[in-house]
Amino acid sequence: MKRISLILLSIFALGQMTSYAQTEIKTVSGVYVGGHIRRERPKTITNLRSSGFTYALLFNVHVDPDGTLKTDGETICKDGKYVFNETQPHYQQDIKDLKTKPTSIQRIEIVIGGWGNDSYDNIKNLINSKGTGSTTMLYKNFKALKEAVPEIDAVNNDDEHCYDVETGAKFHIMMYNLGYQTTLAPYTYKSYWQSLCTKIRASKPKAVDRIMVQCYDGGAANVNQVGSWTFTGVAERHAGLMYYSNDWSVDKNLEQFQKWKDDGVASGGFVWVYNSEEWDLNAWASGMNRVYKAVEVSDEDAMIEVFSGMNYKGYSVKLPVGTFTKADLAVYGLKANDMESVKILKPGVTARLYKTENNTGLGSLTKADRKTLSSSNNMINSITVTYEDPDAITAPESEQPSDEVTVYTLDGKLLGNGKAALGKARRGEAVIMKSGDKSLKIRTK
């Protein structure tokens, strides 16, 4: 085995150079969430975190005539103060938990609007009479909400009644200044939405970052017209379905998402609405993530390939080195309990397969291809993938790195600095050692 000095100056001058990257998760699968999220907490929070959906839209926030913010009749913000904790003491922590690992949720939006909702009429009147300055109640209440629940990234505009371009644009410009992105959820009146988007972007070019075309209820005709919803400067367009809108199975709905993807008219999708436990969030989300590639794994990084069927049949998902919870696997596109065979793609790779959701307890170990997993092993909910690189350098025990060297696992987890960090690595594990802009891959002895 090749050996090399780990003296700081020579390790990076002589060693094998390498790099590693953090996994990018694209927010391609969304779900509207109703008041069920509060009524049935904490179960709903747990379910969403492990669902695989990469963004959640909280339905909804109502704006009263005086600028008070409410939901389901309960007051969220009033007179510039967040008061929702008086009736919903867990809400702030619950929303924070939605984005706390292990979770699939990467982005959270609040929804304003919907059928029968007069929020935008009230917003229009408030802006025409008071404006959008920092002294207005509209500004103060949304500022209070952002400060109380900073995990909210955006406001989803579902205006289905007012359709006023001038005040709509002013509202979203105000929201952008407060730290909220904007997504638009049209189903009809295309000229209005295009004008609104253009006017917002004329002032804040990055404010509108996604168009979400409703293809259900009043927007059912949009199923075959998604590509006609074009908005200058906004490349990201998602198309949405309703999980209980017809007799379609999950697979048939996924076929529609796949058609939109193949036709090049949608880069993501969303579902209306999580308001009960009657449907399988994980099945929808993992399938949508496969279609729209929430995570893409290169052939170089791929270590194992898991299949939903025996003998390497069915759909498949490739995984790099890492620890994958149920939420992680759903983001990669693997449905819970849906693994029947596995391929090891490189020498030195080991996969540990767990029935638990968070890689705990005893797991079935495999270093070779398995065409069929036994009935006791195919209920897989989490996976750990490790790799002992045959080309990695073995570190001599007599020469250890200085405290100026930072040590990471291959999937980017920080172990610490110097000799103490190497002690945290498993025997034979390949790690990355960095100093400044130089890096070296070694295998611990």
FENQUIKA-V783803 format. One record per run of one state. SS is the DSSP state (alpha for helix, beta for strand, coil for the rest). FROM is the first residue (numbers start at 1). LEN is the number of residues. If there is no record, write none. Layout:
# FENQUIKA-V783803
SS/FROM/LEN ; SS/FROM/LEN
This chain:
# FENQUIKA-V783803
coil/1/2 ; beta/3/2 ; coil/5/3 ; alpha/8/7 ; coil/15/14 ; beta/29/5 ; coil/34/2 ; alpha/36/4 ; coil/40/3 ; alpha/43/7 ; coil/50/5 ; beta/55/5 ; coil/60/2 ; beta/62/2 ; coil/64/5 ; beta/69/3 ; coil/72/2 ; beta/74/5 ; coil/79/2 ; beta/81/2 ; coil/83/1 ; alpha/84/3 ; coil/87/4 ; alpha/91/8 ; coil/99/8 ; beta/107/7 ; coil/114/5 ; alpha/119/12 ; coil/131/6 ; alpha/137/12 ; coil/149/5 ; beta/154/5 ; coil/159/6 ; alpha/165/13 ; coil/178/3 ; beta/181/4 ; coil/185/5 ; alpha/190/14 ; coil/204/4 ; beta/208/7 ; coil/215/2 ; alpha/217/8 ; coil/225/1 ; alpha/226/3 ; coil/229/8 ; beta/237/6 ; coil/243/7 ; alpha/250/14 ; coil/264/4 ; beta/268/7 ; coil/275/6 ; alpha/281/12 ; coil/293/11 ; beta/304/4 ; coil/308/2 ; alpha/310/3 ; coil/313/3 ; beta/316/4 ; coil/320/2 ; beta/322/3 ; coil/325/1 ; alpha/326/7 ; coil/333/8 ; beta/341/4 ; coil/345/4 ; beta/349/6 ; coil/355/9 ; beta/364/3 ; coil/367/3 ; beta/370/1 ; coil/371/11 ; beta/382/6 ; coil/388/5 ; beta/393/3 ; coil/396/10 ; beta/406/4 ; coil/410/4 ; beta/414/4 ; alpha/418/5 ; coil/423/7 ; beta/430/6 ; coil/436/2 ; beta/438/6 ; coil/444/2
